[in-house]
Amino acid sequence: MAEAGPSLARRLVRRVLADGGPPDAIRDQVALCLLDHIANCLAVRGLPIADAILRYASRSSGAAEAHHWWLGRRIPAPDAAFGNAALGHLLIRDDMHVPSGSHIGVVVIPAMLALAQRESLSGKDLLRGVVAGYEIMARTGMAVRSGRFNPHFRPTGLSGALGVAAGCATALRLDETTAVHALGFGANLSAGLNEWTRTGAQEVYIHAGSAARNGLIAVDMARAGLAASETILEGIDGMFAAYGSGPEAGDILTDGLGTAPPAIAQVEFKPFAGCNYILTPVAVAQALHGVPPNEIEAVTIRTFTAARAYPGCDCAGPFASATQAKMSIQFGVAAALQLGTVDEAAYARFADPMIVDLAQRCRLQIVPDFDMAYPARQPAEITLHRRDGTECHAGLPDVPWLGADAVRCRFRDEARHHYESGTVRQIEALAFSLSDAPDCRALFELLETVNGRPGDA
């Protein structure tokens, strides 16, 4: 009988542990992901749900290991990872890995920062961990969504803890077997259900927080000597079987491992807040702003099957919360037509009768060519049918993702409200020079200073 080869988890671990560090172009991408995450955390200051997360975090006790935004003190690393990930996800504006349907940075980055502060990691090891975390979270997300994957589960919640475990194991330079056990516990600690898309509740933000925290916990358990199932991914009762992934899941997970471009290079930056699938239609609707809504008889939105099928995206209202509105293609288009923009103020008008009335005049139409373009591109077209019988039409071939300069500008715009100008420049410069830092202390000292007041971040 032929001897079985290494498990999928071990194959993943061998690859990421062997990585000596990202090339310059990937280091710059890590820096952009870091700045984007910081900007998103800064932008939510004062939101009621952010205050609720802070009240929860304030109950944390134990070692002062890692900083938590706006708390004024350091708390245990897993708790800091949870809170900072949840805060970073509140806008639903965080970076997007389209092939896996996952928000990776908002899970991996706060967890890796908390670990780096607790363990006094070098900048190089922090970078290695971030790149590995993105890689394994992306690959797991793509693999687990294959076949008959159950849409009741949310990809970010399912792949996040495993990705964080891989990133932490890489940054800590764990031995191979300990790292395999860390991934196994990460898979066991995965969770995320999509009922929030129908009720407008707030579990969506907790998915990111739980994944960040649980990935750290998984590593700590493995380092303590606990052992997880090595076949946790491909086993008869493993992750792929449990979530209904297809027989090709293992191949998807390992295809091009070690030779394909790093997954973090595929990450895109959202131009505004909202579900990935509403972004192109909303951008198109912004181009059509100016037609008086009372002159619009109906709106046809041409999109692709995955966008219409994702829980919460094909919803014309009524809406129970801004969270639910951020998922709805119809609401986003109606708000953009009515207001010319979509931002937190627009989403706060989720019950506005004029916007909801226009949303209920929107109809989705699937275009086979758009299905063929996805996921490489996410096209959308909109036709406004006027009451006088005339029509207005516009379309885009893809989401107008932000480029590097725009990501940096958005970081500066958010940061200038909370930091002195010199501090903003220093944070940005450090983000792009982490590979040269013997430790990350300088970065954390800057992050923990708001308007010149230490300890208020």
N, C-alpha and C positions, 0 to 999 in steps of 0.2 A: 504494500500500500504506500502511495506517495505521501511524503511528509507534508503537512499543511504549511503554507507560507505564513509570514508574519501577519498579524491582525491589521485591520485598517487603521486603528488608533496608533499602533506601533509604527506603521509606515508614515503616518502624518508626523508623529513625534520625531522620527529620525530625520525627516526633511527639515523641519523648522529648527531643530537643535543644531543642525550642521550649518545653518546659514550664518555666515560671518558678519553680516551687516548690510544694510541697503546701500545701493549706489546713490550718487548725489541727487539725481532726479527724483528718486523715491524719498530721499530725506526731505526734499522740498515739499513733496506731497504730504508727508507726515506733518510737517509744519503747518501747512494749510488746514489739514484736518484738525489739528490742535487749536489753531486760531478760530476756526469755525465753531468748534465746541465751546470755547471760552466766550465768544460773542453770544451764542445762544443762552448760556448760563447768565450772562450779564443782562440780557434783554428781558428776562422774566422777573426781575426784581420788582416786588410790589404786587404781582398778580396774586389773587386770593389763593389759588391752588399752590403757588410757591410758598406762601405763608403757612399753608397746611403741612407741606413737606418739611419746612423748618421746624414747626411744632413737633412733628414726629422725630426729626433728627435731634432736637434738644433733649429728648429723653435718653439719648445714647450715653452710656457711661463706660469707663474703662480707660485703656491707655490712650494718651494724646498722640496719635500716630499720623494723622493725615488731615489736611484742611478741608473744610466744608464751606461752600459759598454762603456768605451772609450770616454764619452762625456765631462768629466771634471767638471760636476756640477749635482746637483739633480734637478729633474723636477717633475711635478705632477704624482702621482702614476699610474693613468691609462695610461699615455704616456710612463712611464718607463716600465710598464708591456708589452705594445705593442712592444716597441723596443727590449727589452731583449728576448721576446719570438721569435720575427722574427730572431734575431741574432742566437739564440740557435737552430733554425731550418735550418739554411743555409746549413749545411753539410748533412742534412737528415740522421743523425747518432744518433738521440736522442732516448730515451727509447721507447719500443714498447709493447703495450697491444694487442696481436694477436687476441683474441676473438672479440674485438670491432673494430679491424682494425684502431686503433687510437694511435697517439703519445700524451700521456697524460702529461708527465712531462714537456715538453716544453711549455705547456699552463698553467698548474696549478702552477708550481713552480715559474716562474717569477711573476705571479699575486699575489701569496701568499707572496713572499718576498717583493713586493712593498707595499702590505697591512700591513705587519708586521712592516716595517720601518715607514710608515705613522702613524700607530696606536700604536706604541710602544708595540707590542704584546710580550707576554712571549714566550720562546721557546716551552713550552708545547702546547700553543694555536696554534702556527705556525704548529707544528706537527699534531695536531688534524685537522687543516684545510687542510693540504696537503693530509692526508689519506682520509678525506671526499671528497675532490675534485677528487682524483683518483677514489674513489668508485662510485660516481654519474656519472662522465664522462664515466667510463667503462660501467656501467649498461645502461646508455642512449645510448651509441654507439652500444651495442649489441642489444638493443631493437629496435632502429630506423632502423637497417640494416635488420630486419626480413621481411618475406613476399616478396612483390614485390618491395622492396626498389629500388629507382631510382639511378643508378650508376653515373649519372651526378653530384651528390652531394658527397662531401668528408666528411667522418665520423668525422675526427678531427675538422673540421669547424662547424659541426652541433651540436656536443655534448660538445664542449669546454667551451662556455660561461656559459652553465647551470652547468657544473662541477665546474667551478671557483666560480660561485654564491653560490653553496652549500658549497664549502670550506671556502669561506669568511664568510658566515653566521655562520658556525660552529666555526671558530676561534674567531669571534666577540661575540659569544654566544647570537645571536639575539633571540627574541621571535619567537614562531612558525609561527605566521601569517606573520610577516615581512619576515621571511626566505622563506615562500611559495611564496610571491610576488617576492622576489629576483629571485627564480628559474623561475618564470613565465616570468619575463623580460629577463632572460638569454636565455630562449627558443626563445623569440621573436627576440633577437639580434643574433641568429645563422646564419651562412652563410658559403659557401664554394663550388665553382663549379670546375669541373675537366677539363675545356678546356685547362688549362696550360699543361696537359700531351701531348696534340697534337701539341701545338705551341712552347713549350719550354720556355714559359714566366714565370713570377716570382710570380704569385698569391699564389702559394703553401706556400711560407714563410709568406705571409701576413695573411693567414688563422690562423696560430698560434697566430700571434700578435693581430689580431682582436678579437679572442676568449678570450685571456687573458685580453685585455682592456675592452671588452664588459661585461665580467663577473663582473669586478669591478664596471663598470657603473651601471649594473643591481642592485647590492647591494646598491649602493649610492642612486639610485632612490627609492628603497623600504624603506631605512632608512629615506628618506625625506618625506615619507607618501603616495607615489604613490602605486596604487594597480594594480596587473596583474591578469589575468584569472587563477583561481585555477585549472581548468580542461585543462590547456594548453597542457598537454601531451596526454590525452585520449579523449579529446573533439571532437565533430563532425568536427570542423575545427581546431583541435589542431595539435601538432607536428607530431604525428604518422600518422594521416590521410594525412597531407600535403606532407609527404615524402614517402608515399606508404608503410608504415610498415604493418606487418601482424597482424591478430587478437590476436596473442600470444604475442605481444609486451609488454603489461602490465604485463603478467606473467613473461616474461624474465626480465623485469625491477626489479621486486620485489622478484624473486625466491631466497630463502636463505638469504633474507635481515636480517641482524643481527645475523645469524648463520654461514653462509659460510665464509671461509677465506677472509680477505680483498683483494680487487682487486689489490692493490699495490703489493701484494705478487706474483701476476701473471706476473708482468712486467718483460720483458727481455731487455738485453743490447746488442746493435748491435756490432758485431766484426769489422765492417767497414761501411763506408757511402754507402747509396743507399736504394732504396725501400725495404721494408720487403721481398717482393716476389722474389727479385733477390739474396738474401743473400746465400741460400743454393746452387743454381747453380753456383754462383761465387766461393764459397768455393771449390766446386768440381772441377771447372775449374783450380783453383790455383794448385790443386794436379796433374793436367795433364799438367801443364806448362813444357815446355822442348821439346815438339813435335814441330818441325819447322812449322809455319803456312802455308808455301808454300807447305808442304807435305799433308795438310788437304784438302780433297775433300769436305767433308760436316761434319756437327756437329748435332747430335740428342740430344736434351735436353728433358728429361722426367720429367714432373712436374704434377701439379694438376690444376683442372679447375679454381679455384679462382685466381691462379697466372696468368694464361693466360688471364683471363677475365678482370682483373683490368685495368682501363684506363692507357695506356702508357706502360704496361709491355710487351705486345707482339708487339714489334716494332723493325724491322731490319734496320731502317734508311731510308733516311739520317736523321741526327740529327741537330736541330737548336741551341742547347745549352747544356751545361753540366747538367743543370736541367733535360732536357729530357733524356740524357744519363743515369742518375741515376735511371730512372724508367725502363729502357729497360733490359730485361733478356738477349737478344741477345748481346747488347753492353757490358754488364758486363762480360759475358762469353768470348766474343772475346777479350776484354781488358785483362782479367786475363790470357788467353792463350797466348796472344802476349807479355804482360809485366810481368806477374807473380804476379801482385798485382793490386788492385784498390784503388786509393786515389785521392786527388784533382788534382794532376798532370795528372793522367790517364783520369779523367773525362774532364779535359781541352782539351784533344785531341779528342773531340767528332766528329771532322770532319776529323780525320786522315784517309786517304784512305785505309791504310792497315787494320786498326781495323774495319772500316765500311765494307770493302770487306769481312772480315771474319764473321762479324755479319750477313751479308746477305747470308752466307752459313749455318747459324744456323736454325734449324727447331724445333718447339716445338711439343711434343707428350704427350697426356694426359694418365696417368696411373690410372685406377680405384682404385687400392689399395692405391694410394697416395691421391685420393679424400677422401677415408674413413679415412685416418690418419689425415687429416687436420680438425680442426685447432690445435689439440693437438700436432701434429708434422708437419713439412713441408719438406718432403723428396724430393730429386732430384737425378737424374742419368744423366750422359753424356757419349755418345759414339762418339769418333773421328773416322771418316771413312777416312783412308789414301788413297792417290792416287794409292799406290801399292796394294790395296785390303785388307790390314790388318786393324785391329781396336784396339783402346785403350779405356778402359772403367773404370769409377770410379763412386762412389755414396756416399751419406751421408743420414742418416735417419732424420736429422733435421738441422736447423741452428746451427752452433757452437757458441752459445751465450756466452758472456763473463761472467765469475764468479766474485764474489766480489773482489778477489785479483786483477784481471785484470782491473776492473773498477777503483780501487784505483790507480793502476800503471799508467793507462792512464791519470787520473787526474793529478798525479804528473808530468808526462812527459809534459803535456800541460802547467801546472802552472809554472814550473821552468823557462820557457822562459819569464815570466812576473812578477814573484814575487821572493823575496829573499827566500832562502831555509827555514829559520825559519818561515816565513809567510806561506809558503805552508804547513808546519807541523801543524801550528796553525789552519788554515782553516779546514784541515782534522779532527783535533781533535775536533774542535767546532761542525762540522757537526754530529759527533757521540755522542755529549753530549748536544744537544740542549734542551732536556727535563729538564735539570737542570738549564737552564739559565732564570733568572727573566725577561730579555728582550734580544733582538737580536742585541743590539748595537755593541757588540764586533765583531760579524760576519761581519756586514756592514762596520765597520771601517777597517777591514782587506781587504774586497773585494774592497774597495775604495782606496787601496794603491797598486800601481804598481811600482816595482823596488824601493820601499821606498819613492815614490812621492805621497803624499796624493792627492786625488781628480782627478786622471787621469783615473780612471776605468770607 
